[in-house]
Amino acid sequence: MGADRLTLAIGSGLLAIPASGRILVMGPGAGTDISALPRDRVLAVQPFRPDHDALAARGIAATPALPAEAFAAAVVFLPRSREAARDWIARAAAAVARGGPVAVDGQKTDGIDGLLRDLGVRVALSEPVVKAHGRLAVFAAGRDLSDWRSGLRKARGGFDTRPGVFSADGPDPGSSLLADALPARLPGRGLDLGAGWGFLARAALAREGVTALDLVEADAEALDCARANITDPRAAFHWADARCFRPESPADWVVANPPFHSGRATDPALGAAFIGAAARMLTPEGTLWLVANRPLPYDRVLAASFREVEDIGGNAAFRLTRAARPLPRPKGTA
């Protein structure tokens, strides 16, 4: 794992941590072991709210975005997107004092080999630590890598997105189906759970009767895109885990295209948790408008959460569901 490679790199002297100054750690997951670093000097940048909160609960200083300050060293745990990985490396290198060490760590399945090849053309890279199907290599900050930076970009349909966010190239097919299926009128207050960069929210706000819409998204970078895409004063933006978000007041309706992957593995429990959360957030007469991949086993949780469950179409890949009138939560449940 990355923690093993980090410990080996520090123990061997390959990654020499300066005696003073803050240490930037970009992209550590909830369970990433960075105990080889001096905890009181670490700042972890993690835009995904569940991981951010898990790091903070471990006593690690965490933030969703890289602050404008100088660091003595950096460790970058690669995201899966190649463009996002380049951006993180460029930003980390620019934030570290000239000559300070920047370590880049990643799994083979996340493209570390190709990225280190590209990086080695630009900077003097150390020999890598190779362990557990991954690599870690170190270079000294100072070389300009600004051409690897990425920011907001225009995707299909004219939406602002950025590399690394879900469906960064444009609206995904499931959300497009749900947007087309929403009724002409959506009266009252709504919620978009897992709002991403705002495609479904914009479609919902175009319906008649909407008085307010809360966009709830765990990825801070996707939510920044949503703020750029939606300037409607009825919209409010919340960086939060949709599974445990608590709105100020119950919603009249919810739209959702919930995630169903944890890393690379399919995890239907994620979508099931979104459905349960939507039921908790709705008024007694409220409605959930849901899109999900057809094979996902959501029938049981829908039946346990709503009095009315109706299949409203879709296609061979996606199922559209209208679920209304949430059932009361059993006593003693959250």
MARLO-423928 format. One record per residue (C-alpha): residue in one letter; x, y, z; residue number from 1. Coordinates in Angstrom, 2 decimals, always signed. Layout:
residues N
<rec rest="a" east="X" north="Y" up="Z" nr="NUM"/>
...
//
This chain:
residues 334
<rec rest="m" east="+0.00" north="+0.00" up="+0.00" nr="1"/>
<rec rest="g" east="+0.99" north="+3.68" up="-0.26" nr="2"/>
<rec rest="a" east="+1.67" north="+3.76" up="+3.48" nr="3"/>
<rec rest="d" east="+4.26" north="+0.98" up="+3.14" nr="4"/>
<rec rest="r" east="+5.99" north="+2.80" up="+0.30" nr="5"/>
<rec rest="l" east="+5.92" north="+6.09" up="+2.21" nr="6"/>
<rec rest="t" east="+7.42" north="+4.49" up="+5.32" nr="7"/>
<rec rest="l" east="+10.13" north="+2.80" up="+3.24" nr="8"/>
<rec rest="a" east="+10.94" north="+6.02" up="+1.39" nr="9"/>
<rec rest="i" east="+11.33" north="+7.98" up="+4.62" nr="10"/>
<rec rest="g" east="+13.20" north="+5.20" up="+6.41" nr="11"/>
<rec rest="s" east="+15.70" north="+4.80" up="+3.56" nr="12"/>
<rec rest="g" east="+16.33" north="+8.53" up="+3.28" nr="13"/>
<rec rest="l" east="+14.87" north="+8.65" up="-0.23" nr="14"/>
<rec rest="l" east="+12.26" north="+11.09" up="+1.05" nr="15"/>
<rec rest="a" east="+14.10" north="+13.41" up="+3.45" nr="16"/>
<rec rest="i" east="+11.53" north="+15.42" up="+5.42" nr="17"/>
<rec rest="p" east="+12.88" north="+18.86" up="+6.35" nr="18"/>
<rec rest="a" east="+13.25" north="+19.55" up="+10.07" nr="19"/>
<rec rest="s" east="+10.71" north="+22.38" up="+10.01" nr="20"/>
<rec rest="g" east="+7.82" north="+23.64" up="+7.93" nr="21"/>
<rec rest="r" east="+4.40" north="+22.34" up="+6.99" nr="22"/>
<rec rest="i" east="+4.03" north="+19.11" up="+5.03" nr="23"/>
<rec rest="l" east="+1.37" north="+18.98" up="+2.32" nr="24"/>
<rec rest="v" east="-0.36" north="+15.63" up="+1.79" nr="25"/>
<rec rest="m" east="-2.71" north="+15.61" up="-1.20" nr="26"/>
<rec rest="g" east="-5.43" north="+13.01" up="-1.65" nr="27"/>
<rec rest="p" east="-5.01" north="+10.64" up="+1.32" nr="28"/>
<rec rest="g" east="-7.99" north="+8.35" up="+1.81" nr="29"/>
<rec rest="a" east="-9.91" north="+7.82" up="+5.02" nr="30"/>
<rec rest="g" east="-7.65" north="+4.99" up="+6.10" nr="31"/>
<rec rest="t" east="-4.34" north="+6.05" up="+4.55" nr="32"/>
<rec rest="d" east="-1.54" north="+5.57" up="+7.04" nr="33"/>
<rec rest="i" east="+0.68" north="+8.67" up="+7.09" nr="34"/>
<rec rest="s" east="+2.06" north="+8.01" up="+10.58" nr="35"/>
<rec rest="a" east="+5.61" north="+8.15" up="+9.19" nr="36"/>
<rec rest="l" east="+5.10" north="+11.92" up="+8.87" nr="37"/>
<rec rest="p" east="+5.08" north="+14.30" up="+11.87" nr="38"/>
<rec rest="r" east="+1.33" north="+14.69" up="+12.41" nr="39"/>
<rec rest="d" east="+1.54" north="+18.16" up="+13.93" nr="40"/>
<rec rest="r" east="+3.05" north="+19.50" up="+10.71" nr="41"/>
<rec rest="v" east="+0.76" north="+17.74" up="+8.21" nr="42"/>
<rec rest="l" east="-2.02" north="+19.40" up="+6.23" nr="43"/>
<rec rest="a" east="-4.12" north="+16.94" up="+4.22" nr="44"/>
<rec rest="v" east="-5.99" north="+18.20" up="+1.15" nr="45"/>
<rec rest="q" east="-9.00" north="+15.97" up="+0.58" nr="46"/>
<rec rest="p" east="-12.03" north="+17.31" up="-1.34" nr="47"/>
<rec rest="f" east="-14.19" north="+14.20" up="-0.74" nr="48"/>
<rec rest="r" east="-16.18" north="+14.90" up="+2.41" nr="49"/>
<rec rest="p" east="-16.36" north="+11.39" up="+3.94" nr="50"/>
<rec rest="d" east="-12.58" north="+10.96" up="+3.61" nr="51"/>
<rec rest="h" east="-11.95" north="+14.52" up="+4.82" nr="52"/>
<rec rest="d" east="-14.06" north="+13.95" up="+7.92" nr="53"/>
<rec rest="a" east="-12.44" north="+10.57" up="+8.63" nr="54"/>
<rec rest="l" east="-8.99" north="+12.17" up="+8.49" nr="55"/>
<rec rest="a" east="-10.09" north="+14.99" up="+10.80" nr="56"/>
<rec rest="a" east="-11.51" north="+12.43" up="+13.23" nr="57"/>
<rec rest="r" east="-8.03" north="+10.89" up="+13.39" nr="58"/>
<rec rest="g" east="-6.60" north="+14.23" up="+14.47" nr="59"/>
<rec rest="i" east="-5.12" north="+15.11" up="+11.07" nr="60"/>
<rec rest="a" east="-5.55" north="+18.71" up="+9.92" nr="61"/>
<rec rest="a" east="-7.59" north="+18.54" up="+6.72" nr="62"/>
<rec rest="t" east="-8.98" north="+20.97" up="+4.16" nr="63"/>
<rec rest="p" east="-10.94" north="+20.49" up="+0.91" nr="64"/>
<rec rest="a" east="-8.73" north="+22.84" up="-1.13" nr="65"/>
<rec rest="l" east="-5.05" north="+23.73" up="-1.30" nr="66"/>
<rec rest="p" east="-4.44" north="+26.98" up="+0.59" nr="67"/>
<rec rest="a" east="-2.14" north="+29.73" up="-0.64" nr="68"/>
<rec rest="e" east="+0.82" north="+29.02" up="+1.61" nr="69"/>
<rec rest="a" east="+4.31" north="+27.59" up="+1.31" nr="70"/>
<rec rest="f" east="+5.19" north="+24.05" up="+2.36" nr="71"/>
<rec rest="a" east="+8.49" north="+22.37" up="+3.17" nr="72"/>
<rec rest="a" east="+7.55" north="+19.07" up="+1.49" nr="73"/>
<rec rest="a" east="+4.65" north="+17.32" up="-0.19" nr="74"/>
<rec rest="v" east="+3.27" north="+13.83" up="-0.70" nr="75"/>
<rec rest="v" east="+0.77" north="+13.33" up="-3.52" nr="76"/>
<rec rest="f" east="-1.46" north="+10.24" up="-3.51" nr="77"/>
<rec rest="l" east="-2.70" north="+10.03" up="-7.07" nr="78"/>
<rec rest="p" east="-6.37" north="+10.26" up="-8.00" nr="79"/>
<rec rest="r" east="-7.63" north="+7.96" up="-10.75" nr="80"/>
<rec rest="s" east="-8.01" north="+10.70" up="-13.39" nr="81"/>
<rec rest="r" east="-4.77" north="+11.26" up="-15.34" nr="82"/>
<rec rest="e" east="-5.51" north="+14.96" up="-15.86" nr="83"/>
<rec rest="a" east="-6.42" north="+15.45" up="-12.21" nr="84"/>
<rec rest="a" east="-3.22" north="+13.63" up="-11.17" nr="85"/>
<rec rest="r" east="-1.10" north="+15.98" up="-13.27" nr="86"/>
<rec rest="d" east="-2.92" north="+18.96" up="-11.80" nr="87"/>
<rec rest="w" east="-2.32" north="+17.77" up="-8.23" nr="88"/>
<rec rest="i" east="+1.38" north="+17.22" up="-8.89" nr="89"/>
<rec rest="a" east="+1.77" north="+20.66" up="-10.50" nr="90"/>
<rec rest="r" east="-0.04" north="+22.37" up="-7.63" nr="91"/>
<rec rest="a" east="+1.96" north="+20.49" up="-5.00" nr="92"/>
<rec rest="a" east="+5.26" north="+21.30" up="-6.72" nr="93"/>
<rec rest="a" east="+4.35" north="+25.00" up="-6.90" nr="94"/>
<rec rest="a" east="+3.41" north="+25.04" up="-3.20" nr="95"/>
<rec rest="v" east="+6.70" north="+23.53" up="-1.97" nr="96"/>
<rec rest="a" east="+9.76" north="+25.71" up="-1.41" nr="97"/>
<rec rest="r" east="+12.41" north="+25.38" up="-4.12" nr="98"/>
<rec rest="g" east="+14.48" north="+22.28" up="-3.53" nr="99"/>
<rec rest="g" east="+11.93" north="+20.76" up="-1.13" nr="100"/>
<rec rest="p" east="+10.95" north="+17.13" up="-1.74" nr="101"/>
<rec rest="v" east="+7.76" north="+16.17" up="-3.55" nr="102"/>
<rec rest="a" east="+6.79" north="+12.49" up="-3.37" nr="103"/>
<rec rest="v" east="+4.35" north="+10.99" up="-5.88" nr="104"/>
<rec rest="d" east="+2.66" north="+7.72" up="-4.95" nr="105"/>
<rec rest="g" east="+0.12" north="+5.59" up="-6.79" nr="106"/>
<rec rest="q" east="-1.06" north="+2.14" up="-7.76" nr="107"/>
<rec rest="k" east="-0.40" north="+0.57" up="-11.15" nr="108"/>
<rec rest="t" east="-4.15" north="+0.39" up="-11.70" nr="109"/>
<rec rest="d" east="-4.31" north="+4.18" up="-11.32" nr="110"/>
<rec rest="g" east="-1.67" north="+4.80" up="-13.98" nr="111"/>
<rec rest="i" east="+1.39" north="+5.50" up="-11.83" nr="112"/>
<rec rest="d" east="+3.83" north="+3.95" up="-14.32" nr="113"/>
<rec rest="g" east="+2.81" north="+6.16" up="-17.23" nr="114"/>
<rec rest="l" east="+2.61" north="+9.24" up="-15.08" nr="115"/>
<rec rest="l" east="+6.11" north="+8.74" up="-13.66" nr="116"/>
<rec rest="r" east="+7.41" north="+8.26" up="-17.22" nr="117"/>
<rec rest="d" east="+5.87" north="+11.59" up="-18.22" nr="118"/>
<rec rest="l" east="+7.08" north="+13.30" up="-15.07" nr="119"/>
<rec rest="g" east="+10.61" north="+11.93" up="-15.52" nr="120"/>
<rec rest="v" east="+10.90" north="+13.88" up="-18.77" nr="121"/>
<rec rest="r" east="+10.27" north="+17.11" up="-16.83" nr="122"/>
<rec rest="v" east="+12.14" north="+16.63" up="-13.53" nr="123"/>
<rec rest="a" east="+14.94" north="+14.55" up="-12.03" nr="124"/>
<rec rest="l" east="+13.07" north="+11.65" up="-10.45" nr="125"/>
<rec rest="s" east="+14.49" north="+9.31" up="-7.85" nr="126"/>
<rec rest="e" east="+14.52" north="+5.58" up="-8.30" nr="127"/>
<rec rest="p" east="+11.05" north="+4.45" up="-7.22" nr="128"/>
<rec rest="v" east="+10.06" north="+2.47" up="-4.19" nr="129"/>
<rec rest="v" east="+8.17" north="-0.49" up="-5.67" nr="130"/>
<rec rest="k" east="+5.82" north="-2.40" up="-3.39" nr="131"/>
<rec rest="a" east="+2.25" north="-3.73" up="-3.28" nr="132"/>
<rec rest="h" east="+1.52" north="-3.13" up="-6.99" nr="133"/>
<rec rest="g" east="+2.48" north="+0.52" up="-6.80" nr="134"/>
<rec rest="r" east="+5.34" north="+3.00" up="-6.94" nr="135"/>
<rec rest="l" east="+6.57" north="+6.06" up="-5.07" nr="136"/>
<rec rest="a" east="+9.18" north="+8.44" up="-6.50" nr="137"/>
<rec rest="v" east="+10.56" north="+11.77" up="-5.33" nr="138"/>
<rec rest="f" east="+11.70" north="+14.95" up="-7.06" nr="139"/>
<rec rest="a" east="+12.83" north="+18.38" up="-5.90" nr="140"/>
<rec rest="a" east="+10.44" north="+21.30" up="-6.29" nr="141"/>
<rec rest="g" east="+11.53" north="+24.17" up="-8.51" nr="142"/>
<rec rest="r" east="+10.73" north="+23.13" up="-12.07" nr="143"/>
<rec rest="d" east="+7.76" north="+24.92" up="-13.62" nr="144"/>
<rec rest="l" east="+4.96" north="+22.40" up="-14.17" nr="145"/>
<rec rest="s" east="+2.20" north="+24.97" up="-14.64" nr="146"/>
<rec rest="d" east="+1.25" north="+23.53" up="-18.03" nr="147"/>
<rec rest="w" east="-0.02" north="+20.48" up="-16.11" nr="148"/>
<rec rest="r" east="-2.49" north="+22.62" up="-14.19" nr="149"/>
<rec rest="s" east="-6.17" north="+22.25" up="-15.01" nr="150"/>
<rec rest="g" east="-9.17" north="+24.31" up="-14.05" nr="151"/>
<rec rest="l" east="-12.77" north="+24.69" up="-15.09" nr="152"/>
<rec rest="r" east="-13.44" north="+23.63" up="-18.66" nr="153"/>
<rec rest="k" east="-16.47" north="+23.52" up="-20.92" nr="154"/>
<rec rest="a" east="-18.10" north="+20.12" up="-21.29" nr="155"/>
<rec rest="r" east="-20.90" north="+19.01" up="-23.59" nr="156"/>
<rec rest="g" east="-23.89" north="+21.27" up="-23.21" nr="157"/>
<rec rest="g" east="-21.77" north="+24.25" up="-22.17" nr="158"/>
<rec rest="f" east="-21.38" north="+23.17" up="-18.54" nr="159"/>
<rec rest="d" east="-18.28" north="+23.94" up="-16.49" nr="160"/>
<rec rest="t" east="-16.56" north="+20.81" up="-15.18" nr="161"/>
<rec rest="r" east="-13.01" north="+19.84" up="-14.24" nr="162"/>
<rec rest="p" east="-10.92" north="+16.68" up="-14.57" nr="163"/>
<rec rest="g" east="-11.56" north="+14.10" up="-11.90" nr="164"/>
<rec rest="v" east="-15.20" north="+14.91" up="-11.18" nr="165"/>
<rec rest="f" east="-17.90" north="+12.42" up="-12.13" nr="166"/>
<rec rest="s" east="-18.88" north="+12.58" up="-15.80" nr="167"/>
<rec rest="a" east="-16.45" north="+15.43" up="-16.51" nr="168"/>
<rec rest="d" east="-17.04" north="+15.29" up="-20.29" nr="169"/>
<rec rest="g" east="-20.73" north="+16.15" up="-20.08" nr="170"/>
<rec rest="p" east="-24.09" north="+14.95" up="-18.74" nr="171"/>
<rec rest="d" east="-24.12" north="+11.21" up="-18.02" nr="172"/>
<rec rest="p" east="-26.84" north="+9.11" up="-19.70" nr="173"/>
<rec rest="g" east="-28.70" north="+8.30" up="-16.47" nr="174"/>
<rec rest="s" east="-29.01" north="+11.92" up="-15.37" nr="175"/>
<rec rest="s" east="-30.12" north="+12.92" up="-18.87" nr="176"/>
<rec rest="l" east="-32.92" north="+10.32" up="-18.76" nr="177"/>
<rec rest="l" east="-34.10" north="+11.54" up="-15.36" nr="178"/>
<rec rest="a" east="-33.96" north="+15.19" up="-16.39" nr="179"/>
<rec rest="d" east="-36.23" north="+14.43" up="-19.35" nr="180"/>
<rec rest="a" east="-38.63" north="+12.44" up="-17.14" nr="181"/>
<rec rest="l" east="-39.15" north="+15.07" up="-14.45" nr="182"/>
<rec rest="p" east="-42.69" north="+16.51" up="-14.43" nr="183"/>
<rec rest="a" east="-43.36" north="+19.97" up="-15.79" nr="184"/>
<rec rest="r" east="-44.17" north="+21.15" up="-12.26" nr="185"/>
<rec rest="l" east="-42.08" north="+20.52" up="-9.14" nr="186"/>
<rec rest="p" east="-43.77" north="+22.60" up="-6.48" nr="187"/>
<rec rest="g" east="-42.02" north="+23.68" up="-3.31" nr="188"/>
<rec rest="r" east="-38.62" north="+22.93" up="-1.85" nr="189"/>
<rec rest="g" east="-36.32" north="+20.35" up="-3.40" nr="190"/>
<rec rest="l" east="-33.08" north="+18.49" up="-2.76" nr="191"/>
<rec rest="d" east="-30.54" north="+17.15" up="-5.23" nr="192"/>
<rec rest="l" east="-28.61" north="+14.39" up="-3.45" nr="193"/>
<rec rest="g" east="-25.21" north="+13.78" up="-5.00" nr="194"/>
<rec rest="a" east="-25.63" north="+16.89" up="-7.14" nr="195"/>
<rec rest="g" east="-22.26" north="+16.66" up="-8.88" nr="196"/>
<rec rest="w" east="-21.61" north="+19.67" up="-11.07" nr="197"/>
<rec rest="g" east="-25.27" north="+20.62" up="-11.26" nr="198"/>
<rec rest="f" east="-26.83" north="+19.09" up="-14.36" nr="199"/>
<rec rest="l" east="-29.92" north="+17.65" up="-12.66" nr="200"/>
<rec rest="a" east="-30.26" north="+20.69" up="-10.44" nr="201"/>
<rec rest="r" east="-30.41" north="+23.01" up="-13.44" nr="202"/>
<rec rest="a" east="-33.07" north="+20.79" up="-15.04" nr="203"/>
<rec rest="a" east="-35.12" north="+20.79" up="-11.83" nr="204"/>
<rec rest="l" east="-34.89" north="+24.57" up="-11.42" nr="205"/>
<rec rest="a" east="-36.34" north="+24.94" up="-14.93" nr="206"/>
<rec rest="r" east="-39.61" north="+23.31" up="-13.76" nr="207"/>
<rec rest="e" east="-42.55" north="+25.37" up="-12.59" nr="208"/>
<rec rest="g" east="-43.22" north="+25.88" up="-8.91" nr="209"/>
<rec rest="v" east="-39.72" north="+25.42" up="-7.49" nr="210"/>
<rec rest="t" east="-39.17" north="+27.71" up="-4.52" nr="211"/>
<rec rest="a" east="-35.77" north="+26.47" up="-3.33" nr="212"/>
<rec rest="l" east="-33.25" north="+23.76" up="-4.13" nr="213"/>
<rec rest="d" east="-30.46" north="+22.42" up="-1.93" nr="214"/>
<rec rest="l" east="-27.57" north="+20.86" up="-3.85" nr="215"/>
<rec rest="v" east="-25.79" north="+18.29" up="-1.66" nr="216"/>
<rec rest="e" east="-22.45" north="+17.00" up="-2.95" nr="217"/>
<rec rest="a" east="-19.53" north="+15.27" up="-1.23" nr="218"/>
<rec rest="d" east="-16.89" north="+16.27" up="-3.81" nr="219"/>
<rec rest="a" east="-15.88" north="+19.88" up="-3.13" nr="220"/>
<rec rest="e" east="-14.41" north="+20.26" up="-6.63" nr="221"/>
<rec rest="a" east="-17.65" north="+19.10" up="-8.28" nr="222"/>
<rec rest="l" east="-19.60" north="+21.49" up="-6.04" nr="223"/>
<rec rest="d" east="-17.37" north="+24.37" up="-7.15" nr="224"/>
<rec rest="c" east="-18.34" north="+23.49" up="-10.73" nr="225"/>
<rec rest="a" east="-22.01" north="+23.49" up="-9.71" nr="226"/>
<rec rest="r" east="-21.64" north="+27.00" up="-8.31" nr="227"/>
<rec rest="a" east="-20.28" north="+28.10" up="-11.68" nr="228"/>
<rec rest="n" east="-23.09" north="+26.35" up="-13.58" nr="229"/>
<rec rest="i" east="-25.98" north="+27.55" up="-11.41" nr="230"/>
<rec rest="t" east="-26.41" north="+31.19" up="-10.47" nr="231"/>
<rec rest="d" east="-30.12" north="+30.89" up="-9.64" nr="232"/>
<rec rest="p" east="-30.76" north="+32.56" up="-6.25" nr="233"/>
<rec rest="r" east="-33.09" north="+29.70" up="-5.28" nr="234"/>
<rec rest="a" east="-30.10" north="+27.32" up="-5.18" nr="235"/>
<rec rest="a" east="-28.05" north="+26.62" up="-2.05" nr="236"/>
<rec rest="f" east="-24.86" north="+24.57" up="-2.07" nr="237"/>
<rec rest="h" east="-23.80" north="+22.11" up="+0.63" nr="238"/>
<rec rest="w" east="-20.48" north="+20.28" up="+0.81" nr="239"/>
<rec rest="a" east="-21.73" north="+17.21" up="+2.65" nr="240"/>
<rec rest="d" east="-22.18" north="+13.47" up="+2.61" nr="241"/>
<rec rest="a" east="-25.72" north="+13.04" up="+1.29" nr="242"/>
<rec rest="r" east="-26.20" north="+9.95" up="+3.45" nr="243"/>
<rec rest="c" east="-26.11" north="+11.98" up="+6.66" nr="244"/>
<rec rest="f" east="-27.10" north="+15.48" up="+5.50" nr="245"/>
<rec rest="r" east="-29.83" north="+17.19" up="+7.52" nr="246"/>
<rec rest="p" east="-31.79" north="+19.90" up="+5.68" nr="247"/>
<rec rest="e" east="-33.14" north="+22.89" up="+7.58" nr="248"/>
<rec rest="s" east="-36.66" north="+21.76" up="+6.75" nr="249"/>
<rec rest="p" east="-38.19" north="+18.69" up="+5.03" nr="250"/>
<rec rest="a" east="-38.19" north="+18.70" up="+1.25" nr="251"/>
<rec rest="d" east="-41.21" north="+18.34" up="-1.00" nr="252"/>
<rec rest="w" east="-39.18" north="+16.39" up="-3.54" nr="253"/>
<rec rest="v" east="-35.75" north="+14.88" up="-4.09" nr="254"/>
<rec rest="v" east="-33.87" north="+14.08" up="-7.29" nr="255"/>
<rec rest="a" east="-30.99" north="+11.62" up="-7.18" nr="256"/>
<rec rest="n" east="-28.59" north="+9.70" up="-9.37" nr="257"/>
<rec rest="p" east="-26.70" north="+8.03" up="-6.53" nr="258"/>
<rec rest="p" east="-23.19" north="+6.61" up="-6.83" nr="259"/>
<rec rest="f" east="-22.75" north="+2.86" up="-6.75" nr="260"/>
<rec rest="h" east="-18.97" north="+2.45" up="-6.69" nr="261"/>
<rec rest="s" east="-16.55" north="+2.47" up="-3.77" nr="262"/>
<rec rest="g" east="-13.21" north="+2.86" up="-5.50" nr="263"/>
<rec rest="r" east="-13.37" north="+0.41" up="-8.38" nr="264"/>
<rec rest="a" east="-15.78" north="-2.01" up="-6.72" nr="265"/>
<rec rest="t" east="-19.56" north="-1.94" up="-7.16" nr="266"/>
<rec rest="d" east="-21.22" north="-1.11" up="-3.84" nr="267"/>
<rec rest="p" east="-25.04" north="-1.12" up="-4.01" nr="268"/>
<rec rest="a" east="-25.15" north="-0.13" up="-0.34" nr="269"/>
<rec rest="l" east="-24.21" north="+3.41" up="-1.37" nr="270"/>
<rec rest="g" east="-27.33" north="+3.87" up="-3.47" nr="271"/>
<rec rest="a" east="-29.47" north="+2.15" up="-0.84" nr="272"/>
<rec rest="a" east="-28.18" north="+4.65" up="+1.73" nr="273"/>
<rec rest="f" east="-29.12" north="+7.53" up="-0.58" nr="274"/>
<rec rest="i" east="-32.65" north="+6.16" up="-0.89" nr="275"/>
<rec rest="g" east="-33.00" north="+5.84" up="+2.88" nr="276"/>
<rec rest="a" east="-31.62" north="+9.34" up="+3.35" nr="277"/>
<rec rest="a" east="-34.06" north="+10.78" up="+0.81" nr="278"/>
<rec rest="a" east="-36.98" north="+9.21" up="+2.67" nr="279"/>
<rec rest="r" east="-35.79" north="+10.82" up="+5.92" nr="280"/>
<rec rest="m" east="-35.50" north="+14.24" up="+4.31" nr="281"/>
<rec rest="l" east="-38.93" north="+14.33" up="+2.66" nr="282"/>
<rec rest="t" east="-42.25" north="+15.60" up="+3.96" nr="283"/>
<rec rest="p" east="-44.88" north="+12.89" up="+4.60" nr="284"/>
<rec rest="e" east="-46.27" north="+13.53" up="+1.12" nr="285"/>
<rec rest="g" east="-42.91" north="+14.05" up="-0.57" nr="286"/>
<rec rest="t" east="-41.57" north="+12.35" up="-3.70" nr="287"/>
<rec rest="l" east="-38.22" north="+10.90" up="-4.74" nr="288"/>
<rec rest="w" east="-37.29" north="+10.92" up="-8.43" nr="289"/>
<rec rest="l" east="-34.51" north="+8.35" up="-8.88" nr="290"/>
<rec rest="v" east="-32.34" north="+6.98" up="-11.68" nr="291"/>
<rec rest="a" east="-30.18" north="+3.89" up="-11.18" nr="292"/>
<rec rest="n" east="-28.55" north="+1.16" up="-13.20" nr="293"/>
<rec rest="r" east="-31.11" north="-1.58" up="-13.82" nr="294"/>
<rec rest="p" east="-29.16" north="-4.46" up="-12.22" nr="295"/>
<rec rest="l" east="-28.82" north="-2.68" up="-8.88" nr="296"/>
<rec rest="p" east="-30.97" north="-4.33" up="-6.14" nr="297"/>
<rec rest="y" east="-32.89" north="-1.33" up="-4.81" nr="298"/>
<rec rest="d" east="-36.41" north="-2.81" up="-4.79" nr="299"/>
<rec rest="r" east="-36.28" north="-3.90" up="-1.16" nr="300"/>
<rec rest="v" east="-35.01" north="-0.58" up="+0.23" nr="301"/>
<rec rest="l" east="-37.54" north="+1.34" up="-1.88" nr="302"/>
<rec rest="a" east="-40.40" north="-0.82" up="-0.58" nr="303"/>
<rec rest="a" east="-39.15" north="-0.41" up="+2.99" nr="304"/>
<rec rest="s" east="-38.88" north="+3.36" up="+2.65" nr="305"/>
<rec rest="f" east="-41.93" north="+4.46" up="+0.64" nr="306"/>
<rec rest="r" east="-45.64" north="+3.69" up="+0.47" nr="307"/>
<rec rest="e" east="-45.71" north="+4.23" up="-3.29" nr="308"/>
<rec rest="v" east="-43.04" north="+2.93" up="-5.69" nr="309"/>
<rec rest="e" east="-43.55" north="+3.29" up="-9.43" nr="310"/>
<rec rest="d" east="-41.33" north="+2.34" up="-12.36" nr="311"/>
<rec rest="i" east="-41.60" north="+5.28" up="-14.76" nr="312"/>
<rec rest="g" east="-39.41" north="+3.99" up="-17.59" nr="313"/>
<rec rest="g" east="-35.81" north="+4.30" up="-18.60" nr="314"/>
<rec rest="n" east="-33.95" north="+2.07" up="-21.03" nr="315"/>
<rec rest="a" east="-31.99" north="-1.18" up="-21.09" nr="316"/>
<rec rest="a" east="-29.27" north="+0.30" up="-18.89" nr="317"/>
<rec rest="f" east="-31.15" north="+2.59" up="-16.51" nr="318"/>
<rec rest="r" east="-34.33" north="+2.41" up="-14.48" nr="319"/>
<rec rest="l" east="-36.33" north="+5.50" up="-13.56" nr="320"/>
<rec rest="t" east="-38.37" north="+5.36" up="-10.35" nr="321"/>
<rec rest="r" east="-40.89" north="+7.61" up="-8.67" nr="322"/>
<rec rest="a" east="-41.19" north="+6.84" up="-4.95" nr="323"/>
<rec rest="a" east="-43.64" north="+8.82" up="-2.84" nr="324"/>
<rec rest="r" east="-44.98" north="+9.18" up="+0.71" nr="325"/>
<rec rest="p" east="-42.05" north="+7.99" up="+2.84" nr="326"/>
<rec rest="l" east="-42.78" north="+5.48" up="+5.57" nr="327"/>
<rec rest="p" east="-42.11" north="+6.48" up="+9.18" nr="328"/>
<rec rest="r" east="-38.70" north="+5.55" up="+10.50" nr="329"/>
<rec rest="p" east="-38.70" north="+2.80" up="+13.11" nr="330"/>
<rec rest="k" east="-38.08" north="+4.10" up="+16.63" nr="331"/>
<rec rest="g" east="-34.42" north="+4.21" up="+17.59" nr="332"/>
<rec rest="t" east="-33.14" north="+4.67" up="+14.02" nr="333"/>
<rec rest="a" east="-31.33" north="+7.75" up="+12.79" nr="334"/>
//
